[in-house]
Amino acid sequence: MSAIGTKTFFLFDGDRQPDTHKLGYPDYFQGSELKLPRNGLTLLYGNKGPGSLIGAAVRESAATGRGVCFADIKVEIGEWDSNKQRLSTFEHCRFLNLPLRANKEVLDDINVHWNRWLDEECLPNEDFPRKPSNRMDLLDKLVKIAPYCHLNAIAYDAATRFGIAKFVTIFNRDAILHDQINVIPPQTKVLIDFPGG
């Protein structure tokens, strides 16, 4: 079994970091127009974006006097596949990194579902997953249908105040490797709360 590494940060008030912190709906400096999935835990992934957001969190901490903690969280994804993901491989490699690690078939298929759901709400069509969307809550619908229901996590580009960052939403809470959560500084125990319950 393979795992991916994800990152997060959180700010806290007071002189002492909390004994516990519950990760839920995040504040990664995204705009209010960005709707994140409610049925998964959204973290940061890869090298694109997390560095600038973590730097922004440090600056925010310095400017406001609030403390900041960072956490690395590993997520089990089944068998790593070095090729671009195909619809037929989701049962084996349960992680989809959009748009770069998905083949044309996957990108086109998601776009068809996406625009059908936007049409139902009388909203304009989008070029997601090739371009970022503010309606990432639609991933909640995507992971309910085959073959996407096999995925433990989906990574995607998202707009923040500091540019495009790579977010990842974990939909399978059992895929989180709780014994490998690493918090810096290490005094806080991180608890996981899926926003949708």
C-alpha positions as CSV (number, residue, x, y, z in Angstrom):
1,M,0.0,0.0,0.0
2,S,1.2,3.5,-0.8
3,A,0.4,6.8,0.9
4,I,0.5,10.5,0.0
5,G,1.7,13.3,2.3
6,T,-0.6,16.3,2.9
7,K,-0.1,19.4,4.9
8,T,-2.2,21.8,6.9
9,F,-1.8,24.7,9.4
10,F,-3.9,26.4,12.0
11,L,-3.7,29.6,14.0
12,F,-4.5,29.7,17.7
13,D,-5.1,32.4,20.3
14,G,-3.2,32.8,23.6
15,D,0.4,32.2,24.7
16,R,0.2,28.4,24.7
17,Q,-0.8,26.1,21.8
18,P,-3.9,24.0,22.4
19,D,-3.7,20.4,23.7
20,T,-6.0,19.4,20.9
21,H,-7.1,21.0,17.7
22,K,-10.0,19.7,15.5
23,L,-9.4,20.0,11.7
24,G,-12.6,20.7,9.9
25,Y,-13.5,23.3,7.3
26,P,-10.2,25.0,6.5
27,D,-9.1,28.6,6.1
28,Y,-6.4,28.5,3.5
29,F,-6.8,32.2,2.5
30,Q,-9.4,31.2,-0.1
31,G,-12.1,33.6,-1.1
32,S,-15.6,33.3,0.2
33,E,-16.8,32.4,-3.3
34,L,-14.9,29.1,-3.2
35,K,-17.2,26.3,-2.0
36,L,-15.2,23.3,-0.7
37,P,-16.6,19.8,-0.4
38,R,-18.5,19.2,2.9
39,N,-18.2,15.4,2.8
40,G,-14.4,15.3,3.1
41,L,-11.5,16.8,4.9
42,T,-9.6,19.4,2.8
43,L,-5.9,19.8,3.2
44,L,-2.9,21.0,1.1
45,Y,-1.0,18.8,-1.3
46,G,2.3,18.9,-3.2
47,N,4.7,21.7,-3.8
48,K,2.4,24.0,-5.7
49,G,0.9,26.5,-3.3
50,P,1.3,25.0,0.1
51,G,4.7,26.8,0.5
52,S,3.2,30.2,-0.2
53,L,0.2,29.5,2.0
54,I,2.4,28.3,4.9
55,G,4.5,31.4,4.5
56,A,1.3,33.5,4.6
57,A,0.3,31.7,7.8
58,V,3.6,32.6,9.4
59,R,3.2,36.3,8.3
60,E,-0.4,36.3,9.6
61,S,0.9,34.9,12.9
62,A,3.5,37.6,13.2
63,A,1.1,40.4,12.3
64,T,-1.7,39.3,14.6
65,G,0.2,37.8,17.5
66,R,-1.6,34.5,17.1
67,G,0.3,31.3,17.3
68,V,0.6,28.9,14.3
69,C,1.0,25.1,14.1
70,F,1.7,22.9,11.1
71,A,0.7,19.3,10.6
72,D,1.7,16.6,8.1
73,I,-1.0,14.0,7.5
74,K,-0.5,10.8,5.5
75,V,-3.3,9.2,3.5
76,E,-3.4,5.7,2.2
77,I,-4.1,5.5,-1.5
78,G,-3.8,1.8,-2.5
79,E,-1.3,1.0,-5.2
80,W,0.6,4.0,-6.6
81,D,0.4,4.2,-10.4
82,S,3.1,6.3,-12.1
83,N,1.0,6.6,-15.2
84,K,-1.9,9.1,-15.6
85,Q,-5.0,7.9,-14.0
86,R,-7.7,6.2,-16.1
87,L,-11.3,5.5,-15.1
88,S,-10.4,1.8,-15.0
89,T,-7.6,2.3,-12.4
90,F,-9.5,3.9,-9.5
91,E,-10.0,0.6,-7.7
92,H,-6.3,0.2,-7.5
93,C,-4.9,3.7,-7.2
94,R,-7.4,5.5,-5.0
95,F,-6.0,9.0,-5.5
96,L,-6.7,11.4,-8.3
97,N,-4.5,14.5,-8.8
98,L,-6.3,16.9,-11.2
99,P,-5.6,17.9,-13.8
100,L,-2.0,16.8,-14.4
101,R,-2.2,13.2,-13.4
102,A,-5.5,12.3,-15.1
103,N,-5.8,11.2,-18.8
104,K,-8.1,12.9,-21.3
105,E,-10.9,10.3,-20.7
106,V,-11.0,11.2,-17.0
107,L,-10.8,15.0,-17.6
108,D,-13.6,14.9,-20.2
109,D,-15.8,12.6,-18.1
110,I,-15.6,14.9,-15.0
111,N,-16.2,17.9,-17.2
112,V,-19.5,16.4,-18.5
113,H,-20.7,15.6,-15.0
114,W,-19.6,19.0,-13.8
115,N,-21.4,21.0,-16.4
116,R,-24.6,18.9,-16.1
117,W,-24.7,19.8,-12.4
118,L,-24.0,23.5,-13.2
119,D,-26.8,23.4,-15.8
120,E,-29.2,22.1,-13.2
121,E,-28.5,25.2,-11.2
122,C,-28.7,27.5,-14.3
123,L,-25.0,28.4,-13.9
124,P,-22.5,28.8,-16.8
125,N,-20.4,25.9,-17.9
126,E,-16.8,25.7,-16.7
127,D,-13.6,24.0,-18.0
128,F,-13.0,22.1,-14.7
129,P,-10.9,20.1,-14.1
130,R,-8.6,21.7,-16.6
131,K,-9.1,25.0,-15.0
132,P,-10.0,25.8,-11.3
133,S,-13.6,26.0,-10.2
134,N,-15.3,27.8,-7.3
135,R,-17.8,25.0,-7.0
136,M,-15.5,22.3,-5.5
137,D,-18.5,21.2,-3.4
138,L,-19.6,19.3,-6.6
139,L,-16.9,16.8,-5.7
140,D,-19.4,15.6,-3.1
141,K,-21.6,14.5,-5.9
142,L,-18.8,13.1,-8.0
143,V,-17.5,10.7,-5.4
144,K,-21.0,9.1,-5.0
145,I,-20.9,7.7,-8.6
146,A,-18.8,5.0,-10.1
147,P,-15.9,4.8,-10.6
148,Y,-15.1,7.9,-8.5
149,C,-16.6,6.2,-5.4
150,H,-13.5,4.2,-5.2
151,L,-11.2,7.2,-4.6
152,N,-9.9,8.0,-1.1
153,A,-8.8,11.5,-2.1
154,I,-8.9,14.0,-5.0
155,A,-6.4,16.8,-5.4
156,Y,-7.2,20.0,-7.5
157,D,-6.1,23.5,-8.1
158,A,-7.9,26.2,-6.1
159,A,-7.7,30.0,-6.1
160,T,-6.4,31.7,-2.9
161,R,-5.4,35.3,-2.0
162,F,-1.8,34.2,-2.8
163,G,-2.4,32.5,-6.1
164,I,-3.3,29.0,-7.2
165,A,-2.7,26.3,-4.6
166,K,-3.1,22.6,-4.7
167,F,-5.9,21.4,-2.3
168,V,-6.7,17.8,-1.6
169,T,-10.0,16.5,-0.2
170,I,-10.0,13.2,1.6
171,F,-13.3,11.4,1.3
172,N,-12.5,8.2,3.0
173,R,-11.8,8.9,6.7
174,D,-10.5,5.3,7.1
175,A,-7.6,6.2,4.7
176,I,-6.1,8.7,7.1
177,L,-3.1,7.2,8.9
178,H,-3.8,8.7,12.3
179,D,-0.6,7.2,13.9
180,Q,1.5,9.1,11.4
181,I,0.2,12.6,12.0
182,N,3.1,14.9,12.7
183,V,2.4,18.3,14.4
184,I,5.0,21.1,14.6
185,P,5.4,22.1,17.4
186,P,4.5,18.6,18.7
187,Q,2.4,19.6,21.8
188,T,-1.0,19.6,20.0
189,K,-2.9,16.4,19.2
190,V,-4.8,16.8,15.9
191,L,-8.4,15.5,15.7
192,I,-10.1,15.0,12.4
193,D,-13.6,16.3,11.8
194,F,-15.3,15.8,8.4
195,P,-17.3,19.0,7.9
196,G,-20.3,17.1,6.6
197,G,-20.5,14.8,9.6
